[in-house]
Amino acid sequence: MTNNIVTDYPALVEAVLSISDKLDIQDNGRQWMNKQQAQAYVNLGKQSFKKLVDDGVIKVHSLDEHGLARLERYNRDELDEAMKSL
């Protein structure tokens, strides 16, 4: 039996986190997503996603009025509709 020792730990950690993120987004079926999940769901880069949010194409739901200013959520159905409208 061959002893395989992983020497590139940062690359391994990055790969595991990437797989975890993809599984979380694709298999969870969430109706509400945070920004990173929504961006990955519509398969857009950060700048493109931000532009569509700034232009009002993608609707963002802020929890600011509840004292949670840093929490924004995106609705799956609204994301689907936004992408269909492009």
C-alpha positions in Angstrom: 0.0 0.0 0.0 1.3 3.5 -0.9 1.5 6.1 1.7 0.0 9.3 0.2 0.7 12.3 2.3 -1.0 15.6 1.4 1.6 18.3 1.4 -0.4 21.2 0.0 -2.8 21.8 2.9 -4.0 25.3 1.8 -5.0 23.9 -1.6 -6.8 21.0 0.1 -8.7 23.3 2.5 -9.7 25.6 -0.4 -10.9 22.6 -2.4 -13.0 21.2 0.5 -14.5 24.7 1.2 -15.4 25.1 -2.5 -17.1 21.7 -2.6 -18.9 22.5 0.6 -20.2 25.8 -0.8 -21.4 24.2 -4.0 -23.2 21.5 -2.1 -24.8 24.0 0.2 -26.1 26.1 -2.6 -27.2 23.4 -5.0 -28.6 20.8 -2.7 -30.2 22.9 0.0 -33.0 24.3 -2.0 -33.2 27.4 0.1 -35.9 29.9 -0.7 -33.9 32.7 0.9 -30.1 33.2 0.3 -27.3 35.5 1.4 -25.4 37.5 -1.1 -22.7 34.8 -1.8 -25.3 32.1 -2.2 -27.5 34.2 -4.5 -24.5 35.2 -6.6 -23.5 31.6 -7.1 -27.1 30.6 -7.7 -27.4 33.0 -10.7 -23.8 32.2 -11.7 -22.5 35.8 -11.9 -19.3 37.4 -10.8 -19.3 40.0 -7.9 -19.3 43.1 -10.2 -22.1 41.8 -12.5 -24.2 40.8 -9.5 -23.7 44.1 -7.8 -24.6 46.0 -11.0 -27.9 44.1 -11.4 -28.7 44.8 -7.7 -27.8 48.5 -8.0 -29.9 48.7 -11.2 -32.9 47.2 -9.4 -32.9 44.1 -11.6 -32.2 41.8 -8.7 -34.2 42.7 -5.6 -32.5 42.7 -2.2 -34.3 42.4 1.1 -32.6 44.2 3.9 -33.1 43.5 7.6 -31.9 47.0 8.4 -35.2 48.1 9.9 -34.8 45.3 12.4 -31.4 46.5 13.5 -29.6 43.9 11.4 -28.1 46.3 8.8 -25.5 43.8 7.5 -28.0 41.1 6.7 -29.4 41.1 3.2 -31.4 38.2 1.7 -32.3 37.3 -1.8 -35.4 35.3 -2.8 -35.0 32.3 -5.1 -38.1 33.0 -7.1 -37.2 36.7 -7.5 -33.7 35.7 -8.7 -35.2 33.3 -11.3 -37.5 36.1 -12.5 -34.7 38.6 -12.7 -32.6 36.3 -14.7 -35.5 35.5 -17.1 -36.0 39.2 -17.6 -32.5 39.8 -19.0 
